[in-house]
Amino acid sequence: MAQHTPMIQQYLGIKAQYKDAFLFFRLGDFYELFFEDAKLAAKELEITLTGRGGGEDRIPMCGVPYHSAEQYITQLIEKGYKVALCEQVEDPREAKGVVKREVVKLITPGTVMDGKTIADKENNFITSVSDLDDGRFGFVRTDLTTGESSITVLTGGIDEVIYELASTAAKEVIVSPDFNESYLEMVKQRLAITISFEADEGVPEFFKPNCEGIEHDYLVATIGRLCNYLVRTQRRSLDHLQQVQYYTANQYMKIDYHSKRNLELIETIREKKKKGSLLWIVDATVTAMGARLLKKWLERPLINQGEIEERLTVVETLMEQFFAKEELREALTEVYDLERLAGKVAYGNVNARELVQLRRSLQQVPKIVHIVQQLNVPLSERLITTIDHCDELLDLLETSIVDDPPLSVKDGGMIKAGFNRELDTYRDASLNGKTWIAALEQRERQETGIKSLKIGYNKVFGYYIEVTKSNIPNLPEGRYERKQTLANAERYITPELKEKETLILEAEEKIELLEYDLFQMIREQVKSYIRQLQQLAKTISTIDVLQSFATISNEQHFVRPQFTEDRQIQIENGRHPVVEKMIDRGQYVSNDVVMDREREILLITGPNMAGKSTYMRQLALTSIMAQVGCFVPATTAVLPIFDQIFTRIGAADDLASGQSTFMVEMLETKHALTNATENSLILLDEIGRGTSTYDGMALAQAIVEYIHEQIGAKTLFSTHYHELTALEQQLERLKNVHVSAIEEDGKVVFLHKVVDGQADRSYGIYVAQLAELPEHVIVRADEILHQLEGGEKQAVLPAEPKKELKVHEEKEEQPVQLSLFGEEEQRPKRTQVSYVETGIIKDIKMLDILNMTPFEALQMLNDIQRKLRK
């Protein structure tokens, strides 16, 4: 095999240090990739795979232009890959041999700072997990774009780690090189997440102040691993990283991953979209940082009543002061993403336009403070005390940066006149020089009589006087010095013009260099305000979320919830906020929910499609809304404070882990039964339907009894096992309720109204009719249903088809068994009864004939006849 060139040897040496990343190797105006990187990148990016060299030693190669590399890097990052940017770090003119190159930055899914990968209203979390060898795990998450960090201990094993990674939508997880391989396989199977390794657990010196208050060494080590990974990959200032916040599960209402998904808090189950979720309903925020905070609040509702009431009081006050709220919203629309602007300042990649955004945001602070002060409630007053107006920073930005600066920070045009005397001098020289050139052009036209004469400039030849060839004979001999010949013109120079050119170009070059130096100085000064800006961002985002609650509560006619300590639920005219908005408000049927110490469990029966699941979900969503500090969709709402919510609503196969629908159902139920307390809310829908009837019914009853006797949690239990309604006689705190339906003109009408008592049937065959199953299937199902209801417990076999007889065929006489008591009367065969007729028969059985008037009887007969004719 031929020896590689020095450049390829350099590439291989650097690639060996970044085996798990694409190495973008800078060669001139391109980033090049070689060997296996090139093959995979060409496939993933759909670009041409070429080669370097010839013959058998030809090296696979592909590349992308450096000026458009960002779009290609973004594609790779979105697919979970890492990209190492390798740049020249010495001047090629001074290099001896191969130009020195180094990786200047490693871009990973969890460390992206800008671009399309970063959503304005979502965090981009990178996490670190430590296995504590006793079933517990240290778990820290950081958003590098905002600098926020939080840490906790997870006690539910690797399953809880996976749930936490999923619920935080983490893009990357950092673990030690000796992390349990089987655990990593479980993570890979169930999550699309990048796994990275870091051995160093020592907290870097600059970050130690941020770890104050973290008591346990194993948690500090978890933070250290993440910090060292960030330092190693980013190779730049991380001054914007904030104090690590320690939190425990009992500080908030605990909602596990399955329940968040089942309740569609953040996104819908099927389409994974925001529209149709609770977040979509309550999000009237006008800042990106407010939208991110709202999402966090929904994932972690409060359990401290005092904190909840403080939020509700601000919301109520804003609703009462409508014009103040609208004025506040208007001011907030002018506030940009202060959290991410602070991150860019620390990172050193903020540009002049973003500093203008920062200035405009700070200009709104006095107005926001004034409005919030007028609310005159405890939380608003406390929020105001945390605000630093950053007046000195605002003054710096107002005097230094122009209103509409260019995108590049190296092209000049960013700094205002009057900010720097030296810059003003250079600008004056440049401006006066250009004025002199304009005057020279007019003078030369007059003196030569050539009206088309012009003075131009290009970067190669500088300033020149251009005369068309037809006018050259009109030039006085020796007036100009020839500089360049074109096809139809000549270009000239004069000593005076050359002198002015030197003055102007020197001034413009010095302007660009000095502006860049001044901009860097301004950026460093802004950097000293990072902590104040981050605190300001937290306060403004809180104000934004509260005004969002007030806005949607006004629009949707929500009501302030009341909290009680006697475990009572009293909701009048409760509504499902999402369903109500998705359909016309006048069509939605509201429902009451009444539960107390005598009604701990509601056993819900009723037809398919009648709204049982909606009824269950709306109680959970109402409770979550109340505990985040938002008004709720009801006429009145009295609620306890729930510590946890568990749901088992809807299930699907988990093919990745080899679990059937029924296994998923049982695992979710087990999670609720083993973790719920009497202060929890449990929602169980159709437990047991994934197995045989008797198995399912037995499991369902055992689960209900266990909740009733062992847990005591408020529970909504929906079922089609009507036999379970007998439990109301055995379990004193269980009550039957059902979603009512009526039959009208042979059709079933769902009333979507939950009332006490049990349903008498499920109308499953009617729902099948709505789904337009073949008529033969519907008729046969109806026949089987009647026979099963008549006591047959085995499968009902179809009747044998009748033999077709020909008209002229002689029939063979069959022996007849004589009756001992004479000729036996031939019994008529049972006529098949339709689904509609069955309903009519039941209606007739219910008639009170003796108390009906002749007219009422006639009317009833007419109705029956009309139904039968259909």
C-alpha positions in Angstrom: 0.0 0.0 0.0 1.3 3.4 -0.9 2.4 5.9 1.8 -0.3 8.5 2.6 0.6 12.2 1.8 1.5 14.4 4.8 -1.9 16.1 4.6 -3.8 12.8 4.8 -1.5 11.7 7.6 -2.5 14.9 9.4 -6.1 14.1 8.8 -5.8 10.6 10.2 -4.0 11.8 13.3 -6.8 14.3 14.1 -9.6 11.8 13.2 -8.2 9.3 15.7 -9.1 11.8 18.4 -12.7 12.2 17.2 -13.7 8.7 16.1 -17.4 9.2 16.9 -17.8 12.4 14.9 -17.7 13.5 11.2 -14.4 15.4 10.8 -15.0 18.5 8.6 -11.4 19.1 7.4 -10.8 22.6 6.0 -9.0 22.7 2.7 -9.2 26.2 1.0 -12.9 27.1 0.5 -14.2 23.6 1.3 -14.7 21.3 4.2 -13.5 17.9 3.0 -14.3 14.4 4.5 -12.4 11.3 3.7 -12.6 7.5 4.0 -15.7 6.1 5.9 -16.7 9.6 6.9 -17.0 10.5 3.2 -19.1 7.4 2.4 -21.5 7.9 5.2 -21.8 11.7 4.7 -22.4 11.3 1.0 -25.3 9.0 1.8 -26.8 11.1 4.6 -26.4 14.4 2.9 -27.1 13.1 -0.7 -23.9 14.7 -2.1 -21.5 13.3 -4.6 -18.8 10.8 -3.4 -15.5 11.4 -5.3 -12.0 10.2 -4.5 -8.4 11.4 -4.0 -5.6 9.6 -5.7 -5.8 6.8 -8.1 -5.9 3.0 -8.5 -6.4 0.7 -5.6 -5.2 3.4 -3.1 -7.9 5.9 -4.2 -9.3 7.5 -1.0 -13.1 8.1 -0.8 -13.8 11.8 -0.5 -16.6 14.3 -0.5 -16.9 18.0 0.5 -19.1 21.0 1.1 -18.4 24.7 0.6 -17.4 26.3 3.9 -19.8 29.3 3.4 -22.8 26.9 3.2 -21.5 24.3 5.6 -24.1 25.2 8.3 -27.0 23.7 6.4 -25.1 20.4 6.0 -24.0 20.4 9.6 -27.6 21.0 10.7 -28.8 18.0 8.7 -26.2 15.7 10.4 -27.0 17.1 13.9 -30.7 16.5 13.4 -30.0 12.9 12.6 -28.1 12.5 15.9 -24.5 12.7 14.6 -21.6 14.8 15.8 -19.4 17.2 13.7 -15.9 18.2 14.5 -14.8 21.4 12.7 -11.1 21.3 11.8 -9.6 24.7 10.8 -6.2 26.1 9.8 -4.6 27.7 12.9 -1.6 29.2 11.2 -0.9 31.5 8.2 -0.2 29.3 5.1 2.4 31.9 4.0 4.4 31.3 7.2 3.8 27.5 7.4 6.7 25.1 6.8 5.3 22.0 5.3 1.6 21.1 6.0 -0.4 24.0 7.4 -1.2 23.3 11.1 -4.8 22.4 11.7 -6.9 21.7 14.9 -10.5 21.0 15.8 -11.8 24.3 17.0 -15.3 23.1 17.9 -17.2 19.8 18.3 -20.9 20.3 17.5 -23.3 17.7 19.0 -27.1 17.5 19.2 -26.9 18.7 22.8 -24.5 21.6 22.3 -26.0 23.4 19.3 -26.2 27.1 20.0 -28.1 28.4 17.1 -29.5 27.5 13.7 -32.7 25.6 12.6 -32.0 22.8 15.1 -32.9 25.2 18.0 -36.6 25.9 18.4 -37.4 29.3 19.9 -40.1 28.0 22.3 -38.3 24.8 23.3 -35.2 24.0 25.4 -32.3 22.0 23.9 -31.2 19.8 26.9 -28.0 17.9 27.2 -28.0 15.6 30.2 -25.7 13.6 32.4 -26.6 10.4 34.2 -24.6 8.6 37.0 -25.4 5.0 38.1 -25.2 5.0 41.9 -25.2 1.2 42.1 -28.3 1.0 44.4 -31.1 1.5 41.9 -30.7 5.2 42.1 -29.3 7.5 39.4 -28.0 11.1 39.5 -29.6 13.1 36.8 -28.5 16.6 35.6 -29.8 18.5 32.6 -28.4 21.7 31.1 -29.6 23.9 28.2 -26.4 25.4 26.8 -28.4 28.1 24.9 -29.9 29.5 28.1 -27.4 28.4 30.7 -30.0 26.9 33.0 -29.2 23.7 34.9 -31.1 21.4 37.3 -30.3 18.2 39.1 -32.1 15.4 41.0 -31.9 11.8 42.1 -34.1 9.3 40.3 -35.1 6.3 42.4 -37.2 4.3 39.9 -34.3 2.5 38.2 -33.3 2.8 34.5 -37.0 2.9 33.5 -37.4 6.2 35.3 -34.2 7.5 33.7 -35.6 6.7 30.3 -38.9 8.4 31.2 -37.0 11.5 32.4 -34.9 11.6 29.3 -38.0 11.3 27.1 -40.1 13.9 29.0 -37.2 16.5 28.9 -36.8 15.8 25.2 -33.0 15.5 25.8 -31.0 15.4 22.7 -27.8 13.9 24.2 -26.8 12.1 27.4 -23.3 11.9 28.9 -22.3 8.8 30.9 -19.1 7.4 32.2 -17.2 4.9 29.9 -18.0 2.1 32.3 -21.7 2.8 32.4 -23.8 -0.4 32.4 -24.0 -1.7 28.8 -27.4 -3.3 29.2 -28.8 0.0 30.5 -27.3 1.8 27.4 -29.0 -0.8 25.1 -32.4 -0.1 26.7 -31.9 3.6 26.2 -30.9 3.1 22.5 -33.9 0.8 21.9 -36.4 3.2 23.3 -35.1 6.7 22.6 -33.6 8.5 19.6 -30.8 10.1 21.6 -27.1 10.6 21.2 -25.0 8.9 23.8 -21.5 10.3 24.7 -18.9 9.4 27.1 -16.8 11.4 29.6 -14.4 10.0 32.3 -13.5 13.2 34.1 -15.8 13.9 37.1 -13.9 16.8 38.7 -15.8 20.0 38.6 -13.8 22.7 36.7 -12.7 25.6 38.9 -14.8 28.2 37.1 -18.0 26.2 37.7 -17.5 25.3 41.4 -19.5 28.4 42.7 -22.4 27.2 40.6 -22.5 23.9 42.5 -23.0 25.5 46.0 -25.8 23.9 47.8 -25.3 20.5 46.1 -24.5 18.3 49.1 -23.8 14.8 47.8 -20.5 14.0 46.1 -22.2 11.7 43.6 -24.3 14.5 42.4 -21.3 16.9 42.2 -19.6 14.2 40.1 -22.6 14.0 37.8 -22.3 17.8 37.2 -18.5 17.5 36.8 -18.8 15.0 34.1 -21.2 17.2 32.1 -19.1 20.3 32.6 -15.9 18.6 31.5 -17.7 17.3 28.4 -18.9 20.9 27.6 -15.4 22.4 28.1 -13.8 19.7 26.0 -16.2 20.0 23.1 -16.9 23.8 23.0 -13.5 25.3 23.8 -14.8 28.7 24.6 -16.3 30.7 27.5 -19.1 29.1 29.4 -19.7 32.1 31.8 -23.4 32.0 31.1 -23.9 28.7 32.9 -26.2 29.4 35.8 -26.4 28.0 39.4 -27.4 24.4 39.4 -30.9 24.0 40.9 -31.6 20.9 43.0 -35.1 19.7 43.0 -36.9 16.7 44.4 -40.0 14.9 43.1 -42.1 15.9 46.2 -41.7 19.6 45.3 -44.1 19.2 42.4 -47.1 17.2 41.3 -45.5 14.1 39.8 -46.8 13.1 36.4 -45.0 10.2 34.8 -44.0 10.0 31.2 -47.0 7.7 30.2 -49.5 10.0 31.9 -48.0 13.1 30.2 -48.4 11.3 26.9 -51.9 9.9 27.6 -53.2 13.3 28.7 -51.4 15.0 25.7 -50.0 17.8 27.9 -47.3 18.9 25.5 -48.1 17.2 22.2 -50.7 14.9 20.7 -50.1 11.2 20.8 -50.6 10.4 17.2 -49.1 13.4 15.3 -46.7 14.6 17.9 -47.9 18.1 17.3 -48.5 21.0 19.7 -52.0 21.7 18.3 -54.5 19.6 20.2 -52.5 19.5 23.4 -53.1 21.3 26.7 -50.0 23.4 26.0 -51.7 24.6 22.8 -54.7 25.8 24.7 -52.9 27.7 27.5 -50.1 29.2 25.4 -50.8 32.9 24.8 -47.2 33.9 25.7 -45.6 36.5 23.5 -41.9 35.8 24.3 -39.9 32.7 23.5 -38.6 32.4 27.0 -42.1 32.7 28.4 -43.2 29.8 26.1 -40.4 27.6 27.4 -41.2 28.4 31.1 -44.9 27.6 30.4 -43.9 24.1 29.2 -41.9 23.6 32.4 -44.8 24.6 34.5 -47.1 22.2 32.8 -44.7 19.4 33.3 -44.3 20.2 37.0 -47.4 21.6 38.6 -47.1 23.0 42.1 -48.3 21.2 45.3 -47.7 24.2 47.6 -51.1 25.9 48.0 -49.6 29.2 49.0 -47.6 29.4 45.8 -50.5 28.4 43.6 -52.8 31.0 45.2 -50.2 33.7 44.6 -50.2 32.9 40.9 -54.0 32.7 40.7 -54.3 36.1 42.4 -52.0 37.7 39.8 -54.0 36.1 37.0 -57.3 37.3 38.5 -56.0 40.8 38.9 -54.8 40.9 35.3 -58.3 39.7 34.2 -59.9 42.4 36.2 -57.5 45.1 34.8 -58.1 44.2 31.1 -56.5 47.3 29.6 -53.4 47.0 31.8 -53.1 43.3 30.7 -53.3 44.4 27.0 -50.7 47.1 27.6 -48.5 44.5 29.3 -48.8 42.1 26.3 -47.9 44.9 23.9 -44.8 45.7 25.9 -43.8 42.1 26.1 -44.0 41.7 22.3 -41.0 44.0 22.1 -38.9 41.8 24.4 -36.6 39.4 22.6 -35.1 36.1 24.0 -32.9 37.5 26.7 -31.8 34.0 27.9 -30.4 33.0 24.6 -29.0 36.5 23.9 -27.0 36.2 27.2 -25.8 32.8 26.1 -24.6 34.2 22.7 -22.8 37.1 24.5 -20.9 34.6 26.7 -20.2 32.4 23.8 -18.8 35.4 21.8 -21.0 34.8 18.8 -23.5 37.6 19.4 -23.7 40.1 16.5 -24.6 43.8 16.3 -28.2 43.1 15.3 -28.7 40.9 18.4 -27.3 43.7 20.6 -30.0 46.0 19.0 -32.5 43.3 20.1 -31.1 43.4 23.6 -31.3 47.2 23.6 -35.0 47.2 22.5 -35.8 44.6 25.1 -34.2 46.7 27.9 -36.1 49.8 26.7 -39.4 48.0 27.6 -38.4 47.1 31.1 -39.5 50.4 32.8 -42.9 50.1 31.1 -43.3 46.5 32.2 -42.3 47.4 35.8 -44.8 50.2 35.9 -47.7 48.0 34.8 -46.8 45.1 37.2 -46.4 47.5 40.1 -50.0 48.7 39.6 -51.3 45.1 40.3 -50.4 45.6 43.9 -50.4 41.9 44.9 -47.7 40.0 46.8 -46.2 38.0 43.9 -46.1 41.0 41.5 -44.4 43.1 44.2 -41.8 40.3 44.8 -41.2 40.0 41.0 -40.5 43.7 40.7 -37.8 43.6 43.4 -35.8 41.1 41.4 -35.6 43.3 38.3 -32.4 45.1 37.4 -33.1 47.8 34.8 -29.5 47.5 33.6 -29.5 51.3 33.0 -25.8 51.5 32.4 -25.9 48.7 29.8 -28.9 50.3 28.1 -27.0 53.6 27.9 -24.0 51.8 26.4 -26.1 50.1 23.7 -28.0 53.3 22.9 -24.9 55.4 22.3 -22.8 52.7 20.6 -24.8 50.6 18.1 -26.7 52.0 15.1 -30.4 51.1 14.7 -29.9 48.9 11.6 -26.4 47.4 11.6 -25.1 44.9 9.0 -25.2 41.2 9.7 -21.4 40.8 9.6 -19.4 42.3 12.5 -16.3 42.7 10.3 -17.7 44.9 7.5 -18.1 48.1 9.5 -21.2 50.3 9.7 -22.1 49.1 13.3 -20.9 52.0 15.5 -22.8 55.2 15.9 -21.2 58.6 15.2 -19.9 60.3 18.3 -19.1 57.1 20.2 -15.4 57.1 19.4 -13.4 60.2 18.4 -10.7 58.3 16.4 -13.4 56.5 14.4 -15.2 59.8 13.7 -11.8 61.2 12.3 -11.4 58.3 9.9 -15.0 58.5 8.8 -14.6 62.2 8.2 -11.5 61.6 6.1 -13.3 58.9 4.1 -16.4 61.0 3.6 -14.4 64.1 2.6 -12.3 62.1 0.3 -15.4 60.7 -1.5 -16.8 64.2 -1.6 -13.6 65.4 -3.2 -13.8 62.6 -5.8 -17.4 63.5 -6.7 -16.3 67.2 -7.2 -13.3 66.0 -9.3 -15.6 64.1 -11.6 -17.7 67.2 -12.2 -14.6 69.4 -12.8 -13.0 67.0 -15.3 -16.3 66.8 -17.3 -16.4 70.5 -17.6 -12.7 71.0 -18.5 -12.6 68.2 -21.0 -16.1 68.6 -22.4 -16.7 64.8 -22.1 -20.1 64.4 -20.4 -19.7 60.6 -20.1 -16.5 60.8 -18.2 -16.8 59.1 -14.8 -14.6 58.2 -11.8 -15.1 54.7 -10.6 -13.5 52.2 -8.1 -12.8 48.4 -7.9 -10.8 46.4 -5.4 -8.1 45.4 -8.0 -7.2 48.8 -9.6 -8.6 51.2 -7.0 -10.0 54.6 -8.2 -9.8 55.5 -11.9 -11.0 57.9 -14.5 -12.9 56.2 -17.4 -13.3 57.6 -20.9 -14.9 55.9 -23.8 -12.7 55.3 -26.8 -14.8 57.6 -29.0 -14.0 60.5 -26.7 -10.2 59.8 -26.3 -9.3 62.1 -29.2 -10.9 65.0 -27.2 -8.5 64.5 -24.2 -5.6 67.0 -23.9 -2.2 65.4 -24.5 -0.6 64.2 -21.2 -3.5 65.1 -19.0 -4.0 61.6 -17.6 -1.7 58.5 -16.9 -3.0 55.4 -18.6 -4.0 52.6 -16.1 -6.2 50.0 -17.8 -7.5 49.3 -21.3 -11.0 47.9 -21.8 -12.8 46.9 -25.0 -14.6 50.2 -25.4 -12.9 52.5 -22.9 -9.6 53.5 -21.3 -9.0 54.0 -17.6 -6.6 56.6 -16.3 -5.1 57.9 -13.1 -3.6 61.2 -11.9 -1.1 61.8 -9.0 -3.8 63.8 -7.2 -6.4 61.0 -7.5 -3.8 58.4 -6.4 -3.0 60.5 -3.3 -6.7 60.7 -2.4 -7.2 57.0 -3.1 -4.5 56.2 -0.5 -6.1 58.4 2.0 -9.6 57.0 1.5 -8.6 53.3 1.4 -6.4 53.7 4.5 -9.3 55.4 6.3 -11.8 52.7 5.3 -9.5 49.9 6.3 -8.9 51.5 9.6 -12.6 52.1 10.0 -13.4 48.4 9.7 -10.6 47.3 12.0 -11.4 50.0 14.6 -15.2 49.2 14.5 -14.5 45.5 15.0 -12.2 46.3 18.0 -14.8 48.6 19.4 -17.5 46.0 18.9 -15.5 43.4 20.8 -15.0 45.9 23.6 -18.7 46.6 23.8 -19.4 42.8 23.7 -17.0 42.3 26.7 -18.8 45.0 28.6 -22.2 43.4 27.9 -20.7 40.1 29.1 -20.4 41.6 32.6 -24.2 41.9 32.7 -25.0 38.2 32.0 -26.2 37.4 35.5 -28.5 40.4 35.6 -29.9 39.6 32.2 -30.6 36.0 33.1 -32.5 37.1 36.2 -34.4 39.7 34.2 -35.2 36.9 31.7 -36.6 34.7 34.5 -38.8 37.5 35.9 -40.1 38.6 32.5 -40.9 35.0 31.4 -42.9 34.5 34.7 -44.8 37.7 34.0 -45.4 36.5 30.4 -46.8 33.1 31.6 -49.2 34.7 34.1 -50.5 37.1 31.5 -51.0 34.2 29.2 -53.1 32.5 31.8 -55.2 35.7 32.2 -55.6 36.0 28.5 -56.9 32.5 27.8 -59.0 32.5 31.0 -60.8 35.6 29.7 -61.2 34.3 26.2 -62.4 30.8 27.2 -64.5 31.8 30.2 -62.5 29.9 32.8 -63.1 30.2 36.5 -60.7 30.5 39.5 -60.4 27.1 41.2 -60.9 26.8 45.0 -58.8 24.3 47.0 -60.0 22.2 49.9 -58.3 20.0 52.5 -61.2 17.6 53.0 -60.5 15.6 49.8 -63.6 17.0 48.0 -64.1 17.5 44.3 -67.0 19.7 43.3 -66.9 20.7 39.6 -69.9 22.2 38.1 -70.2 22.3 34.3 -66.7 21.1 33.8 -65.3 21.0 30.2 -62.4 19.4 28.4 -60.5 22.6 27.3 -59.0 21.0 24.2 -62.1 19.2 22.9 -64.2 22.3 23.5 -61.9 24.4 21.4 -61.6 21.8 18.6 -65.4 21.8 18.2 -68.0 24.5 18.2 -68.5 25.7 21.8 -72.2 25.4 21.6 -71.9 21.7 20.8 -69.8 20.7 23.8 -71.8 19.1 26.7 -70.4 20.1 30.1 -70.4 17.7 33.0 -70.3 17.8 36.8 -67.8 15.8 38.9 -68.7 15.2 42.5 -66.4 13.2 44.7 -65.9 13.2 48.5 -65.0 10.8 51.2 -68.1 8.7 50.4 -67.3 8.8 46.6 -63.6 8.0 46.3 -64.1 5.8 43.2 -66.4 6.4 40.3 -67.1 3.3 38.2 -68.0 4.7 34.8 -70.1 2.7 32.3 -71.8 3.7 29.1 -71.8 3.3 25.4 -68.7 3.4 23.2 -68.0 6.9 21.8 -70.2 8.5 24.5 -67.3 10.4 26.1 -66.1 8.4 29.0 -62.4 9.0 28.3 -63.0 12.7 27.7 -64.8 12.9 31.1 -61.8 11.3 32.8 -59.2 13.3 31.0 -60.9 16.6 31.7 -60.7 16.1 35.4 -57.0 15.5 35.2 -56.4 18.5 32.9 -58.5 20.7 35.2 -56.4 19.6 38.2 -53.2 20.3 36.4 -54.3 23.7 35.2 -55.4 24.6 38.7 -52.1 23.6 40.2 -50.0 25.5 37.7 -51.9 28.6 38.6 -54.3 28.9 35.7 -58.1 29.3 35.8 -60.1 26.2 34.8 -62.9 25.3 32.4 -66.0 25.1 34.6 -68.7 27.2 36.3 -67.3 26.4 39.7 -64.4 24.1 40.7 -63.5 23.0 44.2 -60.5 20.6 44.2 -58.0 18.9 46.5 -54.3 19.3 45.7 -53.1 16.1 44.1 -49.5 14.9 44.7 -49.5 12.6 41.6 -51.6 11.8 38.6 -51.6 8.3 37.0 -53.4 7.4 33.8 -54.0 4.3 31.9 -55.9 5.6 28.9 -55.2 4.0 25.5 -52.3 1.6 24.9 -50.3 0.2 22.1 -47.7 -2.4 21.5 -44.2 -1.5 22.5 -42.5 -3.4 19.8 -39.0 -2.1 20.6 -39.0 -3.8 24.0 -41.1 -6.8 22.9 -44.2 -5.8 24.9 -47.8 -6.5 23.8 -50.6 -4.0 24.3 -51.9 -5.9 27.3 -48.4 -6.0 28.9 -48.1 -2.2 28.4 -51.5 -1.9 30.0 -50.5 -4.0 33.0 -47.1 -2.2 33.4 -48.8 1.2 33.5 -51.4 -0.1 36.0 -48.7 -1.6 38.1 -46.9 1.8 38.2 -50.0 3.5 39.5 -50.8 0.8 42.1 -47.3 0.8 43.5 -46.7 4.6 43.6 -50.1 6.2 44.3 -51.1 7.6 47.6 -54.5 8.7 49.0 -53.7 12.2 47.7 -53.2 11.0 44.1 -55.6 10.9 41.2 -55.9 7.6 39.2 -57.6 7.3 35.8 -58.0 3.7 34.5 -59.8 3.2 31.2 -61.0 -0.3 30.1 -58.6 -2.3 32.2 -58.5 -6.0 31.2 -59.8 -5.7 27.7 -56.6 -7.1 26.2 -57.3 -10.6 27.5 -60.2 -13.0 27.8 -63.5 -11.8 29.3 -63.2 -13.6 32.6 -59.5 -12.8 33.0 -60.1 -9.2 32.3 -63.1 -8.9 34.5 -61.3 -10.6 37.4 -58.3 -8.3 37.0 -60.5 -5.2 36.8 -62.4 -6.1 40.0 -59.2 -7.0 41.9 -57.7 -3.7 40.9 -60.7 -1.7 42.0 -60.9 -3.5 45.3 -57.1 -2.9 45.9 -57.5 0.8 45.2 -60.5 1.0 47.5 -59.0 -0.9 50.4 -55.3 -0.3 50.2 -54.7 3.1 48.5 -57.8 5.3 48.9 -56.9 7.5 46.0 -59.5 9.4 44.0 -60.1 7.2 41.0 -62.1 7.2 37.8 -62.5 3.7 36.5 -64.1 3.2 33.1 -65.3 -0.2 32.1 -67.6 -2.2 29.8 -67.8 -5.1 32.3 -71.3 -4.2 33.5 -71.0 -7.0 36.0 -68.6 -4.8 38.0 -71.4 -2.3 38.8 -72.5 -4.8 41.5 -69.4 -3.6 43.4 -71.4 -0.5 44.5 -73.2 -2.8 47.0 -69.9 -4.2 48.3 -67.5 -1.2 48.4 -68.9 1.7 50.4 -66.8 4.4 48.7 -67.5 3.3 45.2 -70.4 4.8 43.2 -71.7 3.9 39.7 -72.0 6.6 37.1 -72.7 6.3 33.4 -72.7 8.3 30.2 -76.3 8.4 29.1 -77.7 7.6 25.7 -81.2 7.2 24.3 -82.8 5.4 21.4 -84.8 7.6 19.1 -86.3 6.6 15.8 -84.4 3.4 15.9 -81.1 5.2 16.3 -78.9 5.7 19.4 -78.3 9.3 20.5 -75.3 9.9 22.8 -76.1 12.6 25.3 -72.5 12.9 26.6 -73.9 13.5 30.0 -72.6 11.7 33.1 -75.3 10.8 35.6 -75.5 8.5 38.6 -76.3 4.9 38.1 -75.2 2.2 35.7 -75.7 1.8 32.0 -77.7 -1.1 30.8 -75.9 -1.7 27.6 -72.8 -0.7 25.6 -74.2 -0.2 22.1 -71.1 -1.7 20.6 -73.0 -3.1 17.6 -74.4 0.3 16.9 -71.0 1.9 16.9 -70.0 -0.8 14.4 -72.9 0.3 12.3 -71.6 3.9 12.4 -68.2 2.6 11.3 -70.1 1.0 8.3 -69.0 -2.6 8.8 -70.7 -4.9 6.2 -74.4 -5.4 6.9 -74.0 -9.1 7.1 -71.5 -8.7 10.0 -73.8 -6.4 11.9 -76.8 -8.7 11.5 -74.8 -11.8 12.5 -73.3 -10.0 15.5 -76.8 -9.0 16.6 -78.0 -12.6 16.4 -75.0 -13.8 18.4 -75.5 -11.1 21.0 -79.1 -12.2 21.7 -78.1 -15.8 22.1 -75.3 -14.9 24.5 -77.6 -12.7 26.5 -80.0 -15.7 26.6 -77.4 -17.7 28.6 -75.2 -19.3 26.0 -71.5 -18.8 27.0 -69.8 -20.6 24.2 -69.3 -19.5 20.6 -72.6 -19.4 18.7 -72.2 -21.6 15.6 -73.9 -20.4 12.4 -77.0 -22.3 11.3 -76.5 -24.9 8.5 -77.5 -23.5 5.1 -80.7 -24.8 3.7 -80.5 -27.2 0.7 -82.1 -25.7 -2.4 -84.8 -28.0 -3.9 -85.7 -28.2 -7.5 -89.4 -27.8 -8.5 -89.8 -31.1 -10.5 -87.6 -33.2 -8.2 -89.4 -36.0 -6.3 -88.9 -35.8 -2.6 -87.8 -38.9 -0.8 -90.2 -39.8 2.0 -88.6 -39.8 5.5 -89.9 -41.9 8.3 -91.9 -40.0 10.8 -91.7 -40.5 14.6 -95.3 -40.7 15.9 -96.2 -38.9 19.1 -97.8 -40.8 21.9 -100.3 -38.1 22.3 -101.4 -37.6 18.8 -100.2 -35.2 16.1 -97.6 -32.8 17.5 -98.3 -29.2 16.5 -95.6 -27.8 14.2 -93.8 -25.0 16.0 -92.9 -21.9 14.0 -89.2 -21.2 13.7 -87.9 -18.2 15.7 -87.7 -15.2 13.5 -84.4 -13.3 13.7 -84.9 -10.1 15.6 -83.0 -7.0 14.5 -81.1 -4.6 16.7 -83.9 -2.0 16.3 -86.6 -4.5 17.1 -84.8 -5.5 20.3 -84.9 -2.0 21.5 -88.6 -1.7 20.7 -89.3 -4.9 22.6 -87.5 -3.4 25.6 -89.5 -0.2 25.3 -92.8 -2.2 25.2 -91.8 -4.1 28.4 -91.2 -0.8 30.2 -94.7 0.6 29.3 -97.1 1.3 32.1 -100.3 0.4 30.2 -102.7 0.9 33.1 -101.7 4.6 33.5 -101.7 5.5 29.8 -104.5 7.5 28.1 -106.0 6.1 24.9 -104.3 8.9 23.0 -100.9 8.1 24.5 -101.3 4.4 23.7 -102.2 5.3 20.1 -99.2 7.6 19.8 -96.9 4.9 21.2 -98.3 2.4 18.7 -97.8 4.9 15.9 -94.1 5.5 17.0 -93.5 1.7 17.1 -94.9 1.2 13.6 -92.8 4.1 12.2 -89.6 2.6 13.7 -90.4 -0.8 12.2 -91.0 0.6 8.7 -87.6 2.1 8.6 
